[in-house]
Amino acid sequence: MGEKDGLSGTMSSLFLKRGQVLCVNETGQMLIENEEDQDAVICELLQITVETLPVVEVGDRVLYLKDEPRDRGYVLGILRSNIKRDAAPKNLTIEASETLEFRCGQSSIVMTRQGRMTLRGSDLTSRASRINKIKGAAVKIN
C-alpha cells in the first residue's frame, strides 16, 4: 500500500485503517472515524460474496481501506471479539413490528402484532412438573 501500482503505473494511495462507525445512511454508506487521528471519512461496504451483506451498526469497529485522493473509504469487514459467555443473558427480548417467526424443519412458532400466536408441528407435547393450565375465553380441543 502506498507504493507503485503494477496495473496502472501510478502511485497507489490506499491505506489500511481501523475505525468506528459513526452513522449509516439509508443507502448503506457509513461515516467512519479513524482510531488513530479521529479523522472521519465516508465509506462503502466492499461486497466479496453473493450472500447477504453483514449488518454494520453505529459503534461497530471496522477495518477499511482509505483512498486518500478521493477521500473515500471501503469497509473490508467488521472487527468482532470472539468472547465466550459463561452464562446465558439474564433477560433477552426479541422484537418485531409485524410478525415474529421461528422455524425448524416442519415446526414453527408464529406471533403477530394482533396478539395471535400459532404453534405448528407434526407432534406437540405439553409437560409440566406441577399444574398445566389452559385458559382462554373459549378452549376448543379437536
C-alpha positions as CSV (number, residue, x, y, z in Angstrom):
1,M,0.0,0.0,0.0
2,G,1.3,3.5,-0.8
3,E,3.7,2.1,-3.4
4,K,3.8,1.9,-7.2
5,D,0.7,0.1,-8.7
6,G,1.8,-2.5,-11.2
7,L,-1.5,-2.3,-13.2
8,S,-1.7,1.5,-13.9
9,G,1.8,2.6,-13.3
10,T,0.6,5.3,-10.8
11,M,1.2,5.7,-7.1
12,S,-1.4,3.9,-5.0
13,S,-2.8,5.9,-2.1
14,L,-4.8,3.2,-0.3
15,F,-4.1,2.9,3.4
16,L,-5.4,0.1,5.7
17,K,-7.0,1.6,8.8
18,R,-9.2,0.7,11.8
19,G,-12.1,2.9,12.8
20,Q,-15.5,3.1,14.4
21,V,-18.9,3.6,12.6
22,L,-20.4,7.0,13.5
23,C,-23.5,6.7,11.3
24,V,-25.0,4.7,8.5
25,N,-27.4,6.3,5.9
26,E,-30.3,4.8,4.0
27,T,-28.1,3.8,1.0
28,G,-25.6,1.9,3.3
29,Q,-22.8,4.5,3.2
30,M,-21.1,4.9,6.5
31,L,-19.2,7.7,8.3
32,I,-16.1,6.1,9.8
33,E,-13.9,7.7,12.4
34,N,-10.2,6.6,12.3
35,E,-9.0,5.2,15.6
36,E,-5.6,6.9,15.3
37,D,-6.4,10.5,14.4
38,Q,-10.2,10.8,14.7
39,D,-10.3,11.8,11.1
40,A,-13.7,10.9,9.5
41,V,-14.3,9.5,6.0
42,I,-17.4,8.3,4.1
43,C,-17.1,4.6,3.3
44,E,-18.9,2.0,1.4
45,L,-19.0,-1.7,2.3
46,L,-17.0,-4.0,0.0
47,Q,-19.1,-7.0,-1.0
48,I,-17.0,-10.0,-1.8
49,T,-19.7,-12.7,-1.9
50,V,-23.2,-13.0,-3.3
51,E,-24.6,-13.8,0.1
52,T,-26.3,-11.3,2.4
53,L,-24.1,-8.4,3.5
54,P,-23.3,-8.2,7.2
55,V,-25.2,-5.7,9.2
56,V,-23.0,-2.7,10.1
57,E,-24.3,-0.6,13.0
58,V,-23.3,2.6,14.7
59,G,-20.5,1.8,17.2
60,D,-19.1,-1.2,15.3
61,R,-15.3,-1.3,14.9
62,V,-14.3,-1.9,11.2
63,L,-11.2,-2.5,9.1
64,Y,-11.2,-0.2,6.0
65,L,-9.1,1.0,3.1
66,K,-8.9,4.8,2.7
67,D,-8.4,6.1,-0.8
68,E,-6.6,9.4,0.1
69,P,-7.0,11.3,-3.3
70,R,-10.8,10.6,-3.4
71,D,-11.3,11.0,0.3
72,R,-13.4,7.8,0.3
73,G,-13.1,4.5,2.1
74,Y,-14.1,0.9,1.6
75,V,-15.0,-1.2,4.6
76,L,-13.4,-4.7,4.4
77,G,-15.0,-6.2,7.4
78,I,-16.3,-5.8,11.0
79,L,-13.9,-6.3,13.9
80,R,-15.5,-8.5,16.5
81,S,-14.1,-10.1,19.6
82,N,-14.9,-13.8,20.0
83,I,-15.8,-13.5,23.6
84,K,-17.4,-16.7,25.0
85,R,-20.1,-16.2,27.6
86,D,-20.1,-18.3,30.7
87,A,-23.9,-17.9,31.2
88,A,-27.0,-17.0,29.2
89,P,-28.1,-13.4,29.5
90,K,-30.4,-12.7,32.4
91,N,-33.1,-11.3,30.1
92,L,-33.5,-11.4,26.3
93,T,-36.0,-9.6,24.2
94,I,-36.6,-10.2,20.5
95,E,-38.9,-7.7,19.0
96,A,-40.6,-7.4,15.6
97,S,-43.1,-4.7,14.4
98,E,-45.4,-7.1,12.4
99,T,-44.6,-10.8,12.7
100,L,-42.0,-12.9,14.5
101,E,-41.5,-16.4,13.3
102,F,-39.2,-19.3,14.4
103,R,-38.8,-22.3,12.1
104,C,-37.1,-25.6,12.3
105,G,-38.0,-28.2,9.7
106,Q,-41.7,-28.8,9.8
107,S,-42.1,-27.0,13.2
108,S,-42.9,-23.3,13.6
109,I,-44.0,-20.7,16.1
110,V,-45.6,-17.5,14.7
111,M,-46.5,-14.4,16.7
112,T,-48.3,-11.4,15.1
113,R,-48.7,-7.9,16.3
114,Q,-52.5,-8.5,16.7
115,G,-51.7,-11.0,19.6
116,R,-52.2,-14.2,17.6
117,M,-49.7,-17.0,18.4
118,T,-49.6,-20.2,16.4
119,L,-47.6,-23.3,17.2
120,R,-47.2,-25.9,14.4
121,G,-45.6,-29.3,14.3
122,S,-46.2,-32.9,13.4
123,D,-46.4,-33.6,17.2
124,L,-46.9,-31.1,20.1
125,T,-46.1,-32.1,23.6
126,S,-47.0,-30.0,26.7
127,R,-45.5,-31.1,30.0
128,A,-45.5,-29.6,33.5
129,S,-43.9,-30.8,36.7
130,R,-46.8,-29.1,38.5
131,I,-50.1,-27.7,37.1
132,N,-50.6,-27.5,33.4
133,K,-53.3,-24.8,32.8
134,I,-55.1,-24.0,29.6
135,K,-57.0,-20.7,29.8
136,G,-59.0,-18.7,27.2
137,A,-62.3,-17.1,26.6
138,A,-63.1,-20.4,24.9
139,V,-61.0,-23.6,24.8
140,K,-61.5,-25.8,21.8
141,I,-60.0,-29.3,21.8
142,N,-60.4,-31.2,18.5
